[in-house]
Amino acid sequence: MSFRAAASQAALISLTKPFTPATINTLRTVLQPIPDVSNSALNQPCASKRRNAAVLIPFCNVGGEPGILLEVRAKTLRSHSGEISFPGGRIDDTDESLTHGALRETQEELGVDPSRVEILGEIGPPEMNLRGDMRVWPIVGFIHSESEQQIVAADEPFPSLDMDVLRKRASPSEVATAIHLPLKAFASPARVRSSMFRGHEPYWAVDVTDLVQAHLSEDDVTRQQGETVDEVGPGVDGKIEVWGLTGWYLSLLMKALRVYR
């Protein structure tokens, strides 16, 4: 399948205009809780805390442009160091719910207070990690700017995040840097390539080399020459890409928004 056949002009939201209350309402309508309770993060407040992790897929405005916030994992981490991922992690005993766990991890990693995150829904179903010992639940939200969630007119843009401030607040032991991936990147033939999730499900990986290199040195990012089957990854042929489980969830999200067919 060619990219041109997959990139739709009938997306449910604008890929270039900043998020507004009207946009958020559209997203919330699209991202309703999954009907199957067993596969719904929002409907499982008492899910077993063992063998579960939750990630936040965070929409945001940056520089008046809509996009998704991602992080590059610190090189000092024991697993998936130097790779692109969502904020999030393992659910622990202090978490009241899967959503609480995703918000706690986002605050620990990026310094984003949970009060600034507006939960919009979820995508799925959740996938097991590569080892098969943990289910990863993807929860979608919108990160508001430094100020409290502001009341604006339906078509008025929400204030943008200050990425410099966010990067300074990120935990250096967990996050090398954070990047803003504009929504328009998902419809750019120059940025995407077709891939197979765990060898059997097609999806689109996204090249973010330039976005990462603007903030990190060569040694801070994991690279490889050939693709492996993994949860998250650095990309192929020396590129820095959003792919693996992170890319899979983003492709599901773009499909739900009719960016991909």
PATI-608924 format. One record per residue (C-alpha): x, y, z; residue number from 1. Coordinates in steps of 0.1 Angstrom, whole numbers, plus 5000, padded with zeros to 4 digits. Layout:
N
<lumse east="X" north="Y" up="Z" k="NUM"/>
...
! end
This chain:
261
<lumse east="5000" north="5000" up="5000" k="1"/>
<lumse east="5015" north="5034" up="4990" k="2"/>
<lumse east="5016" north="5063" up="5014" k="3"/>
<lumse east="4995" north="5084" up="4991" k="4"/>
<lumse east="4967" north="5058" up="4994" k="5"/>
<lumse east="4970" north="5059" up="5031" k="6"/>
<lumse east="4973" north="5096" up="5039" k="7"/>
<lumse east="4937" north="5109" up="5038" k="8"/>
<lumse east="4926" north="5144" up="5030" k="9"/>
<lumse east="4895" north="5138" up="5050" k="10"/>
<lumse east="4911" north="5140" up="5085" k="11"/>
<lumse east="4886" north="5147" up="5113" k="12"/>
<lumse east="4908" north="5175" up="5126" k="13"/>
<lumse east="4932" north="5201" up="5111" k="14"/>
<lumse east="4968" north="5189" up="5109" k="15"/>
<lumse east="4981" north="5225" up="5108" k="16"/>
<lumse east="4958" north="5247" up="5129" k="17"/>
<lumse east="4963" north="5247" up="5167" k="18"/>
<lumse east="4940" north="5227" up="5190" k="19"/>
<lumse east="4909" north="5245" up="5202" k="20"/>
<lumse east="4880" north="5235" up="5225" k="21"/>
<lumse east="4861" north="5224" up="5193" k="22"/>
<lumse east="4891" north="5202" up="5183" k="23"/>
<lumse east="4892" north="5187" up="5218" k="24"/>
<lumse east="4855" north="5179" up="5216" k="25"/>
<lumse east="4860" north="5161" up="5183" k="26"/>
<lumse east="4888" north="5141" up="5197" k="27"/>
<lumse east="4868" north="5132" up="5228" k="28"/>
<lumse east="4839" north="5120" up="5206" k="29"/>
<lumse east="4863" north="5098" up="5185" k="30"/>
<lumse east="4882" north="5084" up="5214" k="31"/>
<lumse east="4853" north="5070" up="5234" k="32"/>
<lumse east="4861" north="5042" up="5259" k="33"/>
<lumse east="4866" north="5008" up="5242" k="34"/>
<lumse east="4833" north="4989" up="5245" k="35"/>
<lumse east="4851" north="4957" up="5255" k="36"/>
<lumse east="4857" north="4964" up="5292" k="37"/>
<lumse east="4885" north="4939" up="5293" k="38"/>
<lumse east="4904" north="4960" up="5268" k="39"/>
<lumse east="4895" north="4994" up="5281" k="40"/>
<lumse east="4919" north="5014" up="5303" k="41"/>
<lumse east="4893" north="5040" up="5312" k="42"/>
<lumse east="4868" north="5013" up="5324" k="43"/>
<lumse east="4893" north="4994" up="5345" k="44"/>
<lumse east="4900" north="5015" up="5376" k="45"/>
<lumse east="4908" north="4984" up="5396" k="46"/>
<lumse east="4929" north="4966" up="5370" k="47"/>
<lumse east="4956" north="4943" up="5384" k="48"/>
<lumse east="4987" north="4964" up="5392" k="49"/>
<lumse east="5009" north="4936" up="5382" k="50"/>
<lumse east="5019" north="4930" up="5346" k="51"/>
<lumse east="5004" north="4964" up="5335" k="52"/>
<lumse east="5019" north="4996" up="5322" k="53"/>
<lumse east="5002" north="5028" up="5310" k="54"/>
<lumse east="5014" north="5054" up="5286" k="55"/>
<lumse east="5000" north="5089" up="5278" k="56"/>
<lumse east="4997" north="5099" up="5242" k="57"/>
<lumse east="4998" north="5137" up="5248" k="58"/>
<lumse east="4984" north="5161" up="5222" k="59"/>
<lumse east="4996" north="5197" up="5226" k="60"/>
<lumse east="5001" north="5231" up="5209" k="61"/>
<lumse east="5037" north="5243" up="5204" k="62"/>
<lumse east="5044" north="5275" up="5186" k="63"/>
<lumse east="5007" north="5276" up="5175" k="64"/>
<lumse east="5011" north="5242" up="5158" k="65"/>
<lumse east="4992" north="5210" up="5168" k="66"/>
<lumse east="5012" north="5179" up="5175" k="67"/>
<lumse east="5022" north="5151" up="5199" k="68"/>
<lumse east="5047" north="5153" up="5227" k="69"/>
<lumse east="5073" north="5125" up="5227" k="70"/>
<lumse east="5104" north="5119" up="5248" k="71"/>
<lumse east="5139" north="5104" up="5241" k="72"/>
<lumse east="5148" north="5080" up="5268" k="73"/>
<lumse east="5180" north="5088" up="5288" k="74"/>
<lumse east="5210" north="5068" up="5278" k="75"/>
<lumse east="5215" north="5057" up="5315" k="76"/>
<lumse east="5182" north="5037" up="5316" k="77"/>
<lumse east="5186" north="4999" up="5316" k="78"/>
<lumse east="5160" north="4993" up="5289" k="79"/>
<lumse east="5153" north="5010" up="5256" k="80"/>
<lumse east="5179" north="5038" up="5264" k="81"/>
<lumse east="5182" north="5065" up="5238" k="82"/>
<lumse east="5149" north="5055" up="5221" k="83"/>
<lumse east="5117" north="5074" up="5213" k="84"/>
<lumse east="5087" north="5068" up="5235" k="85"/>
<lumse east="5056" north="5082" up="5251" k="86"/>
<lumse east="5057" north="5092" up="5288" k="87"/>
<lumse east="5045" north="5064" up="5310" k="88"/>
<lumse east="5055" north="5032" up="5327" k="89"/>
<lumse east="5047" north="5004" up="5350" k="90"/>
<lumse east="5016" north="5007" up="5373" k="91"/>
<lumse east="5026" north="5005" up="5409" k="92"/>
<lumse east="5008" north="5000" up="5443" k="93"/>
<lumse east="5002" north="5038" up="5447" k="94"/>
<lumse east="4982" north="5041" up="5415" k="95"/>
<lumse east="4944" north="5043" up="5418" k="96"/>
<lumse east="4939" north="5034" up="5381" k="97"/>
<lumse east="4957" north="5030" up="5349" k="98"/>
<lumse east="4951" north="5066" up="5341" k="99"/>
<lumse east="4965" north="5077" up="5374" k="100"/>
<lumse east="4996" north="5056" up="5366" k="101"/>
<lumse east="5001" north="5073" up="5332" k="102"/>
<lumse east="4997" north="5108" up="5347" k="103"/>
<lumse east="5021" north="5100" up="5376" k="104"/>
<lumse east="5048" north="5087" up="5352" k="105"/>
<lumse east="5043" north="5118" up="5330" k="106"/>
<lumse east="5048" north="5141" up="5360" k="107"/>
<lumse east="5079" north="5121" up="5371" k="108"/>
<lumse east="5094" north="5121" up="5337" k="109"/>
<lumse east="5084" north="5155" up="5322" k="110"/>
<lumse east="5074" north="5175" up="5352" k="111"/>
<lumse east="5038" north="5180" up="5339" k="112"/>
<lumse east="5013" north="5183" up="5367" k="113"/>
<lumse east="4983" north="5160" up="5362" k="114"/>
<lumse east="4960" north="5190" up="5366" k="115"/>
<lumse east="4973" north="5202" up="5332" k="116"/>
<lumse east="4963" north="5170" up="5314" k="117"/>
<lumse east="4928" north="5167" up="5300" k="118"/>
<lumse east="4921" north="5130" up="5294" k="119"/>
<lumse east="4903" north="5126" up="5260" k="120"/>
<lumse east="4900" north="5088" up="5257" k="121"/>
<lumse east="4920" north="5058" up="5246" k="122"/>
<lumse east="4930" north="5037" up="5216" k="123"/>
<lumse east="4936" north="5001" up="5215" k="124"/>
<lumse east="4934" north="4973" up="5221" k="125"/>
<lumse east="4964" north="4973" up="5245" k="126"/>
<lumse east="4994" north="4953" up="5234" k="127"/>
<lumse east="5017" north="4931" up="5254" k="128"/>
<lumse east="5053" north="4941" up="5256" k="129"/>
<lumse east="5078" north="4921" up="5236" k="130"/>
<lumse east="5087" north="4899" up="5266" k="131"/>
<lumse east="5051" north="4891" up="5270" k="132"/>
<lumse east="5051" north="4899" up="5307" k="133"/>
<lumse east="5033" north="4933" up="5307" k="134"/>
<lumse east="5003" north="4948" up="5290" k="135"/>
<lumse east="5007" north="4984" up="5278" k="136"/>
<lumse east="4976" north="5006" up="5279" k="137"/>
<lumse east="4975" north="5037" up="5256" k="138"/>
<lumse east="4956" north="5067" up="5271" k="139"/>
<lumse east="4951" north="5099" up="5251" k="140"/>
<lumse east="4952" north="5134" up="5266" k="141"/>
<lumse east="4958" north="5170" up="5259" k="142"/>
<lumse east="4985" north="5190" up="5278" k="143"/>
<lumse east="4975" north="5225" up="5286" k="144"/>
<lumse east="5001" north="5253" up="5289" k="145"/>
<lumse east="5018" north="5264" up="5321" k="146"/>
<lumse east="4986" north="5282" up="5333" k="147"/>
<lumse east="4956" north="5264" up="5345" k="148"/>
<lumse east="4932" north="5250" up="5320" k="149"/>
<lumse east="4918" north="5281" up="5304" k="150"/>
<lumse east="4883" north="5288" up="5293" k="151"/>
<lumse east="4885" north="5300" up="5257" k="152"/>
<lumse east="4859" north="5303" up="5229" k="153"/>
<lumse east="4852" north="5272" up="5209" k="154"/>
<lumse east="4874" north="5282" up="5180" k="155"/>
<lumse east="4900" north="5300" up="5199" k="156"/>
<lumse east="4934" north="5282" up="5201" k="157"/>
<lumse east="4946" north="5269" up="5234" k="158"/>
<lumse east="4979" north="5285" up="5246" k="159"/>
<lumse east="5011" north="5267" up="5234" k="160"/>
<lumse east="5035" north="5248" up="5256" k="161"/>
<lumse east="5069" north="5263" up="5263" k="162"/>
<lumse east="5092" north="5235" up="5252" k="163"/>
<lumse east="5123" north="5251" up="5267" k="164"/>
<lumse east="5106" north="5251" up="5301" k="165"/>
<lumse east="5094" north="5216" up="5297" k="166"/>
<lumse east="5128" north="5203" up="5288" k="167"/>
<lumse east="5144" north="5220" up="5318" k="168"/>
<lumse east="5118" north="5203" up="5341" k="169"/>
<lumse east="5123" north="5168" up="5326" k="170"/>
<lumse east="5140" north="5142" up="5348" k="171"/>
<lumse east="5176" north="5139" up="5335" k="172"/>
<lumse east="5178" north="5104" up="5348" k="173"/>
<lumse east="5149" north="5093" up="5326" k="174"/>
<lumse east="5146" north="5117" up="5297" k="175"/>
<lumse east="5173" north="5129" up="5274" k="176"/>
<lumse east="5150" north="5154" up="5258" k="177"/>
<lumse east="5114" north="5160" up="5247" k="178"/>
<lumse east="5102" north="5167" up="5211" k="179"/>
<lumse east="5071" north="5181" up="5196" k="180"/>
<lumse east="5060" north="5160" up="5166" k="181"/>
<lumse east="5037" north="5182" up="5144" k="182"/>
<lumse east="5005" north="5164" up="5132" k="183"/>
<lumse east="5014" north="5174" up="5096" k="184"/>
<lumse east="5044" north="5151" up="5098" k="185"/>
<lumse east="5021" north="5121" up="5097" k="186"/>
<lumse east="5009" north="5132" up="5062" k="187"/>
<lumse east="5044" north="5139" up="5049" k="188"/>
<lumse east="5057" north="5114" up="5024" k="189"/>
<lumse east="5093" north="5125" up="5032" k="190"/>
<lumse east="5089" north="5115" up="5068" k="191"/>
<lumse east="5070" north="5082" up="5068" k="192"/>
<lumse east="5078" north="5047" up="5057" k="193"/>
<lumse east="5058" north="5015" up="5058" k="194"/>
<lumse east="5067" north="4989" up="5083" k="195"/>
<lumse east="5052" north="4958" up="5099" k="196"/>
<lumse east="5044" north="4957" up="5136" k="197"/>
<lumse east="5059" north="4926" up="5150" k="198"/>
<lumse east="5062" north="4911" up="5116" k="199"/>
<lumse east="5025" north="4909" up="5106" k="200"/>
<lumse east="5005" north="4942" up="5110" k="201"/>
<lumse east="5013" north="4971" up="5086" k="202"/>
<lumse east="5017" north="5006" up="5100" k="203"/>
<lumse east="5037" north="5038" up="5093" k="204"/>
<lumse east="5069" north="5048" up="5110" k="205"/>
<lumse east="5078" north="5085" up="5112" k="206"/>
<lumse east="5113" north="5100" up="5107" k="207"/>
<lumse east="5121" north="5125" up="5135" k="208"/>
<lumse east="5159" north="5128" up="5130" k="209"/>
<lumse east="5159" north="5165" up="5125" k="210"/>
<lumse east="5136" north="5172" up="5155" k="211"/>
<lumse east="5159" north="5152" up="5178" k="212"/>
<lumse east="5192" north="5163" up="5165" k="213"/>
<lumse east="5182" north="5199" up="5172" k="214"/>
<lumse east="5185" north="5191" up="5209" k="215"/>
<lumse east="5208" north="5161" up="5213" k="216"/>
<lumse east="5243" north="5150" up="5204" k="217"/>
<lumse east="5249" north="5119" up="5183" k="218"/>
<lumse east="5258" north="5099" up="5214" k="219"/>
<lumse east="5225" north="5105" up="5232" k="220"/>
<lumse east="5204" north="5086" up="5207" k="221"/>
<lumse east="5203" north="5049" up="5199" k="222"/>
<lumse east="5207" north="5040" up="5162" k="223"/>
<lumse east="5209" north="5009" up="5142" k="224"/>
<lumse east="5213" north="4998" up="5106" k="225"/>
<lumse east="5185" north="4972" up="5104" k="226"/>
<lumse east="5151" north="4970" up="5120" k="227"/>
<lumse east="5144" north="4946" up="5148" k="228"/>
<lumse east="5111" north="4935" up="5163" k="229"/>
<lumse east="5107" north="4956" up="5195" k="230"/>
<lumse east="5085" north="4978" up="5216" k="231"/>
<lumse east="5101" north="5011" up="5207" k="232"/>
<lumse east="5131" north="5017" up="5185" k="233"/>
<lumse east="5156" north="5040" up="5170" k="234"/>
<lumse east="5147" north="5035" up="5134" k="235"/>
<lumse east="5167" north="5021" up="5104" k="236"/>
<lumse east="5196" north="5032" up="5082" k="237"/>
<lumse east="5208" north="5056" up="5108" k="238"/>
<lumse east="5176" north="5075" up="5111" k="239"/>
<lumse east="5158" north="5084" up="5143" k="240"/>
<lumse east="5122" north="5072" up="5140" k="241"/>
<lumse east="5090" north="5067" up="5159" k="242"/>
<lumse east="5083" north="5031" up="5153" k="243"/>
<lumse east="5077" north="4998" up="5171" k="244"/>
<lumse east="5050" north="4999" up="5197" k="245"/>
<lumse east="5051" north="5037" up="5199" k="246"/>
<lumse east="5047" north="5040" up="5161" k="247"/>
<lumse east="5019" north="5013" up="5161" k="248"/>
<lumse east="4998" north="5032" up="5186" k="249"/>
<lumse east="5003" north="5065" up="5167" k="250"/>
<lumse east="4992" north="5048" up="5135" k="251"/>
<lumse east="4961" north="5035" up="5153" k="252"/>
<lumse east="4954" north="5070" up="5165" k="253"/>
<lumse east="4959" north="5085" up="5130" k="254"/>
<lumse east="4936" north="5059" up="5116" k="255"/>
<lumse east="4909" north="5068" up="5141" k="256"/>
<lumse east="4913" north="5104" up="5131" k="257"/>
<lumse east="4911" north="5095" up="5094" k="258"/>
<lumse east="4946" north="5108" up="5087" k="259"/>
<lumse east="4953" north="5072" up="5075" k="260"/>
<lumse east="4929" north="5049" up="5058" k="261"/>
! end
